[in-house]
């Protein structure tokens, strides 16, 4: 009996879905953008190693309704648009034909490639190369969610919401989601814990003011939004490490009041930083605080002032002048 080849798992991402159907040169003779008018554009097949790539008018593609990304980086989109103008769209987007039983009459539904679609539209292209994958409405939605979760540039909150969406839409447990994604169950669980953070702390995670590691620790204070927010601000303002935050969270879980003095006595700071702060404070004439960043060799130097005289001294010490 001939053994049938294993079907690729959805969690392997876009490369497993399109196999070798890639476009090496979208500005090749097979792909010429149509003029920007209202004329109907024929879906012209492109010659590729595996076949199945067609050129589709952008107006015939409905954006992905399951897109977990809530915010697109406009600068990154502009850079991608500039690249498309120079080199063409080097990788087709993945779409499925809209099921006939749906009211939506748009011919195609986007599965993966919304950044490329937006950038191409921004560039002025009216049609782009697409790979069409047969899929039912359910398969289309599941493929969209899974492919977007696999994106490396989703922030932790977007990824957590995408996991939750996948679980709710398809009535899946954490173990089932992990299996579909090819992730460890603990990975899925840790991301879902972020949803226990209050909105203001989630905003700090999105803006990268606190890390995923910090977020997991703060999730241990579920149901205590005031303490979550206060400690999250401490992390952002004082560049606390995950280990330092764990000390404060354990104290909060035991019901200990977290005064500023108590907080600071539990967090040791390197002696050389304290010495440098003292030297800078003496040189500038007002309080100076050094806050190391999470990334190596990064951080902030904060100079306090308590009146216009202090402000003028700081400006003079920095060698700047204020135009009157």
Steps between C-alpha positions, in 0.01 A plus 500: 500500500642833396543740791344837444730793572431687823299815459690810613394640835342844500745621761794486258399836357478656158794311350321167548185635343656632182780242467713601203246739351711812533549783260862587438431810294161669517621755249570217253317481164234279659399771746424848374284724724178606332422869439318677781151511351166328551543243226460135597836327528528140387656265759814404313683184613869539577767247410654360817665176605182361658244710313182642652608864534264749340481877475195640677363857515546641850135613500399132475674405827322544832742565794534230761219528761706292746806726486630516861718803435315813613765752396723509193831687510456776243874551459554128437216505245659797323835319487334189359319714242832654393648150462203390289542803274866411449490120481135404461305275738736204545263275697135437412226531761289199599127516426195273478196535280200634690254211560192520278264477798632824651330832440837667439535521121868598507673216305792440738565501875853574626658229716854636543690804374306806615815713535595417140145569384490839673847597381419401140183706513695791649747467213221542246485144368151391398579127487739264678617137471304259717504134590146362523441231761173305498334543840158501661391792715613319816833392350556853368446651843717242677780537244487878537519489877780243510709666231473839669587363843823362351613849400810602694406868515174467692528660842423271799150644554405449135628144513314430824174631352557290186541185712182586690313568174608164361382323816165679511413471130576130477430393859858382551694434819851627563647159419318489165615851407858412592484188281364692201765769541789265571560687828547375853184517711689718750566755224129533424417519872757773565367717218141455615601615849575844355126547449470507883682835498301822519472713185758758608763230564420330169565837335848506657565152358385611153726806510790278618544701820482173692606160365310176452692362799381787720145454372496131600608591854240777532230257384545332837311799643180428302205688645724768653520762224618781727805305617565371146503854366716635780765231464492521120574871524789421737641261239468760225637790705779322689593232243446221754613151402256208496668364814454833682135509397448146630610619846241778498222278367563238770479772764172626352356147490574466872307819565801715591453873435734618224622842606774668302749451785411131538521444125842654472650319797416169330666598171875525498667722244862469383739712705661650189163641386441662838851651485446632146165651599672680788770641272247617241276651768795700634606612150153608387379635835175301517389138533613263221371143466645230270248241383653209307288364216403137447722474191875492551674841509173696493314710754403852604657782699231700682580850626251653741444875541290681759474849359618732223835556673568124499389479137738780396791333684435170322483670160825686569674182625403325176643786295167597344348844464137610510412760241311788654 
